[in-house]
Amino acid sequence: MNASSPRQFLRVMPREMRLMSERIFSMTGQPKGFFLAVQDMVMYSQKLGLGGFALLEERFDSLHGARPEKASVLSEQGSALRFDGGGQHAWFILPALIDLLGELVARFGEAEIAIVNTIDPDELAVATGLGNRTGLAVTFENGTEVTLRARPRPLTGDVRNDDPLLWDVLENGLQIEAGLWWRIYRMAKQALAPDSVVSRRHAGPMIVNPDGTVIGRKDNDDETDVSFLLTPRSLESRTEGTNS
């Protein structure tokens, strides 16, 4: 493909975006509960026209060994806070900021947090999308300081109303440049164990012993064919089974 060739795009759905983000964040050394809390950050960033997956690719190495616990509240005056991001990436402090916005709104009916000392502060605008699901109408301002403001937003129990950004992505996916997506895919694969007979036996909710006995899930109607877990790849048929 030469420089004048048109760029190719893929339509990527939330399941794939979340899976790639979760795997990549799992390699940053954070506790499992934490990277599950931030797995939607990249998808929302992509949808909002921010850094998205290109920024994840760019920042991946620097996210290793991140210390989100270094973030702290500098001062509090009524419904207003000043927050020190501790030199951490915006995605990694957003869960704490959304929690703080929710607490202030519950106490005062409104909230304002000024944030300093964070990497990629424009990414804090992701809170304008994520806040909806927790009953917050969040606005973002990047002036002399980055500021998040919030007011209550009634929840209806209908995702279309409570999280319209997510609903749109669920319906339509996102257009992502193909070359970027396949680089993200290869990056995410680093989180997986190399394929082998042993790794296949321990994949999913069960373990298959060499004799074919199963430890774990034993559903009465389980039709899982475990034979491929017992056969080295070199001996597997190269064609589809005739029973399909």
C-alpha positions in Angstrom: 0.0 0.0 0.0 1.5 3.3 -1.1 1.2 6.7 0.7 -1.6 7.7 -1.6 -3.8 4.7 -0.8 -7.0 5.4 1.2 -6.9 4.5 4.9 -8.9 1.5 5.8 -11.2 1.4 8.8 -12.8 -1.3 10.8 -16.1 -1.1 12.7 -15.3 -2.3 16.1 -17.9 -3.2 18.7 -17.8 -2.7 22.5 -17.0 -6.4 23.3 -13.8 -6.3 21.3 -12.7 -2.8 22.5 -13.3 -3.8 26.1 -11.5 -7.1 25.7 -8.4 -5.4 24.2 -8.3 -2.7 26.8 -8.8 -5.2 29.7 -5.9 -7.3 28.4 -3.6 -4.4 27.9 -4.4 -2.8 31.2 -3.8 -6.2 32.9 -0.2 -5.9 31.9 0.4 -2.6 33.8 0.8 -4.2 37.2 -2.4 -2.9 38.7 -4.8 -5.0 40.8 -7.4 -6.9 38.8 -10.3 -4.9 40.3 -8.6 -1.7 39.2 -8.0 -2.4 35.6 -11.6 -3.7 35.3 -12.6 -0.2 36.6 -10.7 1.5 33.8 -11.4 -0.8 30.8 -14.0 1.5 29.3 -11.8 4.6 29.4 -10.3 4.0 26.0 -13.6 3.2 24.3 -15.2 6.4 25.7 -12.1 8.4 24.7 -12.3 7.1 21.2 -16.0 7.9 20.9 -15.5 11.4 22.2 -12.8 12.1 19.6 -10.0 12.2 22.2 -6.8 10.1 22.2 -8.6 6.7 22.2 -6.7 3.6 21.1 -3.9 5.7 19.4 -3.2 7.2 22.8 -3.3 3.8 24.5 -0.6 2.6 22.0 1.5 5.6 22.6 1.2 5.5 26.4 1.4 1.8 27.0 5.0 1.6 28.1 4.6 4.5 30.5 1.6 2.9 32.2 3.7 0.1 33.5 4.2 0.6 37.3 1.7 3.5 37.5 0.9 4.6 41.0 -2.7 5.9 41.1 -2.7 5.7 44.9 -0.4 8.8 44.8 -3.4 11.0 43.8 -4.9 12.9 46.7 -7.2 15.7 47.6 -5.3 19.0 48.2 -8.1 21.0 49.7 -11.9 21.0 50.2 -14.3 23.9 50.6 -17.9 23.0 50.5 -18.8 21.4 47.2 -15.4 22.4 45.6 -12.2 20.3 45.7 -8.7 20.7 44.5 -7.2 17.4 43.4 -3.6 16.4 42.8 -3.3 13.7 40.2 0.0 12.5 41.6 1.6 12.6 38.1 -0.6 9.8 37.0 -2.4 9.3 33.7 -5.9 10.8 33.5 -7.5 7.4 32.8 -6.1 6.0 36.1 -7.4 8.8 38.3 -10.9 9.1 36.7 -12.6 6.4 38.8 -11.6 8.3 42.0 -12.7 11.6 40.5 -16.1 10.2 39.5 -16.6 8.8 43.0 -15.7 12.2 44.5 -18.1 14.0 42.2 -20.9 11.6 43.2 -20.1 12.2 46.9 -20.1 16.0 46.6 -23.4 16.0 44.6 -25.0 13.7 47.2 -24.0 16.2 49.9 -24.3 19.5 48.3 -26.4 19.0 45.1 -23.4 20.1 43.0 -19.7 19.5 42.6 -16.6 21.1 41.3 -13.1 19.6 41.2 -10.0 21.4 39.9 -7.3 18.9 38.9 -3.6 19.5 38.7 -0.5 17.3 38.0 -1.9 14.7 35.7 -0.8 13.2 32.3 -3.0 13.9 29.3 -5.5 16.1 31.3 -7.7 16.5 28.2 -8.7 12.8 28.7 -10.5 13.8 31.9 -13.3 14.8 29.5 -14.1 11.1 29.5 -16.0 11.8 32.7 -18.7 13.6 30.7 -19.6 10.3 29.2 -18.9 8.0 32.2 -20.7 10.2 34.7 -24.1 9.5 33.1 -24.2 5.9 34.2 -23.8 7.0 37.9 -26.5 9.7 37.7 -24.2 12.6 37.1 -24.3 15.3 34.5 -20.6 16.2 34.2 -19.0 19.1 32.3 -15.3 19.5 31.5 -13.4 22.8 31.2 -9.7 23.1 30.4 -8.8 26.7 31.2 -6.2 27.9 33.6 -6.9 24.6 35.4 -8.7 21.5 34.3 -12.1 21.5 36.1 -14.9 18.9 36.3 -18.3 20.1 37.4 -21.3 17.9 38.1 -25.0 18.0 38.9 -27.5 15.2 39.6 -28.9 13.5 36.5 -31.9 11.2 37.2 -31.4 7.5 36.3 -34.3 5.8 34.5 -33.0 2.2 34.3 -33.0 2.5 30.5 -29.4 2.5 29.1 -30.5 4.5 26.1 -31.3 7.4 28.4 -28.9 6.7 31.3 -25.8 6.2 29.1 -26.5 7.5 25.6 -22.9 7.4 24.6 -22.6 3.7 25.4 -25.9 2.9 23.8 -24.8 4.5 20.5 -21.6 2.5 20.6 -23.5 -0.7 21.3 -25.7 0.0 18.3 -23.1 1.3 15.8 -19.6 0.4 17.0 -16.7 2.8 16.3 -14.7 3.3 13.2 -11.0 2.6 14.0 -8.2 2.7 11.5 -7.4 -0.9 10.6 -3.6 -0.7 11.1 -4.0 0.8 14.5 -6.6 -1.8 15.6 -4.4 -4.7 14.5 -1.4 -3.3 16.4 -3.7 -3.0 19.5 -4.8 -6.6 18.9 -1.2 -7.8 18.8 -0.3 -5.8 21.9 -3.2 -7.4 23.8 -2.1 -10.9 22.8 1.0 -10.4 25.0 -1.3 -10.9 28.0 -2.1 -14.4 26.9 -0.2 -17.6 27.7 1.5 -19.1 24.7 -0.7 -21.8 23.0 0.1 -25.3 24.1 -1.7 -28.5 25.1 -1.2 -27.5 28.7 -2.5 -23.9 28.3 -5.6 -25.2 26.5 -6.4 -27.6 29.3 -6.5 -24.7 31.8 -8.4 -22.2 29.6 -11.9 -21.0 30.7 -13.9 -22.2 33.7 -12.5 -25.7 33.8 -9.3 -27.8 33.8 -9.0 -30.9 31.6 -6.7 -33.6 32.9 -4.5 -35.7 30.5 -7.0 -38.6 30.8 -9.9 -36.4 29.7 -11.5 -36.0 33.2 -12.8 -32.4 33.9 -12.2 -30.3 37.0 -14.6 -27.4 37.4 -17.7 -27.0 35.3 -19.7 -30.2 35.0 -23.0 -29.1 33.5 -25.3 -32.0 32.8 -26.0 -30.6 29.3 -22.4 -29.6 28.7 -21.6 -30.6 25.1 -18.0 -29.3 25.2 -15.7 -31.4 23.0 -12.5 -31.7 25.0 -10.7 -34.0 22.5 -8.9 -31.1 21.0 -7.5 -30.3 24.4 -5.8 -33.7 24.5 -4.2 -33.6 21.0 -1.0 -31.8 20.2 -1.5 -29.2 17.5 0.8 -31.0 15.1 -1.6 -34.0 15.0 -4.8 -32.0 14.6 -6.7 -32.2 11.3 -6.1 -29.3 9.0 -9.6 -29.4 7.7 -13.0 -28.8 9.3 -14.8 -31.9 10.7 -17.3 -33.5 8.4 -19.9 -33.4 11.2 -20.3 -29.6 11.2 
